[in-house]
Amino acid sequence: MADMVEAVDCYVDDSDFTPRIQAFIDSVGPEDEAIIFTDIYGGSVFQKVVLMEPEKRGIVHVTGMNLGLVIEALLGAEPVTADSIKQSVELARATMQVVEPPSKAADNEGSDGDFFD
């Protein structure tokens, strides 16, 4: 699986990361399935990727991503298409939630009070 993933560290030092991204885009063939994940919609890495127009090579660009989405993209049985990735994004969105500690009343009722015991 390591040969399926190309990670590019951006802004960890003063080096220019854009040639690595462009090289990846240029390496994608017409029959290849490829996704570029960027962290923040409208952020600087997002903007640089958009200017490179990866969609012209059939590459799906996803931003605002999370680990569950990346795992789904890597291990999913579906071919990588804009539609299949949109479904994965919706699933990732639906599974995100804020974890709040249970109230003391719920603990006393025994509902999930022994979950960590």
C-alpha positions as CSV (number, residue, x, y, z in Angstrom):
1,M,0.0,0.0,0.0
2,A,3.0,2.4,0.5
3,D,3.4,2.7,-3.2
4,M,-0.2,3.9,-3.4
5,V,0.4,7.0,-1.3
6,E,2.5,10.1,-2.0
7,A,2.7,12.4,1.0
8,V,4.0,16.0,0.4
9,D,4.9,18.0,3.5
10,C,4.0,21.6,3.0
11,Y,5.4,24.6,4.9
12,V,7.5,22.5,7.3
13,D,10.6,24.4,6.0
14,D,11.4,27.0,3.4
15,S,11.5,24.5,0.5
16,D,9.1,24.8,-2.5
17,F,6.7,21.8,-2.4
18,T,4.9,22.7,-5.6
19,P,7.3,20.7,-8.0
20,R,6.5,17.5,-6.0
21,I,2.8,18.1,-6.4
22,Q,3.2,18.9,-10.1
23,A,5.3,15.8,-10.6
24,F,2.6,13.7,-9.0
25,I,-0.1,15.2,-11.3
26,D,2.1,14.7,-14.3
27,S,2.7,11.0,-13.4
28,V,-1.0,10.1,-13.4
29,G,-1.9,8.2,-16.5
30,P,-5.3,8.1,-18.2
31,E,-6.2,4.8,-16.6
32,D,-4.9,5.7,-13.1
33,E,-7.1,6.5,-10.1
34,A,-5.8,9.4,-8.1
35,I,-6.9,11.8,-5.4
36,I,-5.2,14.8,-3.9
37,F,-6.2,15.7,-0.4
38,T,-5.6,19.2,1.0
39,D,-6.4,20.3,4.5
40,I,-8.2,23.6,4.3
41,Y,-10.6,24.9,1.7
42,G,-9.3,28.1,0.4
43,G,-5.9,27.6,2.2
44,S,-2.6,28.2,0.5
45,V,-2.0,24.5,-0.5
46,F,-5.5,24.2,-1.8
47,Q,-5.0,27.3,-3.9
48,K,-1.8,26.0,-5.4
49,V,-3.3,22.7,-6.2
50,V,-6.4,24.3,-7.9
51,L,-4.1,26.3,-10.1
52,M,-2.4,23.1,-11.3
53,E,-5.8,21.9,-12.6
54,P,-5.5,18.2,-11.5
55,E,-9.0,17.5,-12.8
56,K,-7.7,17.7,-16.3
57,R,-5.7,14.5,-15.6
58,G,-8.8,12.8,-14.0
59,I,-7.5,13.5,-10.4
60,V,-10.1,14.2,-7.8
61,H,-9.2,17.0,-5.4
62,V,-10.7,16.8,-1.9
63,T,-10.2,19.4,0.7
64,G,-11.2,19.6,4.4
65,M,-10.4,16.0,4.7
66,N,-10.1,13.7,7.7
67,L,-8.4,10.4,8.4
68,G,-11.5,8.3,8.0
69,L,-12.0,9.7,4.5
70,V,-8.4,8.9,3.6
71,I,-8.8,5.3,4.8
72,E,-12.1,4.9,2.9
73,A,-10.4,6.2,-0.2
74,L,-7.4,3.8,0.2
75,L,-9.4,0.7,1.2
76,G,-12.7,1.2,-0.6
77,A,-13.8,-1.3,-3.2
78,E,-15.3,1.3,-5.5
79,P,-13.2,2.8,-8.3
80,V,-12.0,6.4,-7.6
81,T,-14.4,8.7,-9.3
82,A,-15.8,12.1,-8.4
83,D,-19.1,10.5,-7.5
84,S,-17.6,7.7,-5.3
85,I,-15.5,10.3,-3.5
86,K,-18.5,12.5,-3.0
87,Q,-20.2,9.6,-1.3
88,S,-17.2,9.0,0.9
89,V,-17.1,12.7,1.8
90,E,-20.8,12.5,2.9
91,L,-20.1,9.4,5.0
92,A,-17.1,11.1,6.6
93,R,-19.2,14.2,7.3
94,A,-22.0,12.1,8.8
95,T,-19.7,10.3,11.2
96,M,-18.0,13.4,12.6
97,Q,-19.2,14.5,16.0
98,V,-18.2,16.3,19.1
99,V,-17.7,13.9,22.1
100,E,-19.3,15.1,25.2
101,P,-18.9,13.4,28.6
102,P,-22.1,11.8,29.9
103,S,-24.1,13.7,32.6
104,K,-23.9,12.4,36.1
105,A,-27.6,11.5,35.9
106,A,-26.9,9.2,32.9
107,D,-24.1,7.5,34.9
108,N,-26.4,6.8,37.8
109,E,-29.0,5.3,35.6
110,G,-26.5,2.6,34.5
111,S,-27.1,3.3,30.8
112,D,-23.4,3.4,29.8
113,G,-21.9,4.0,33.1
114,D,-19.7,0.9,33.0
115,F,-18.5,1.5,29.5
116,F,-14.9,2.1,30.6
117,D,-14.9,-0.2,33.6
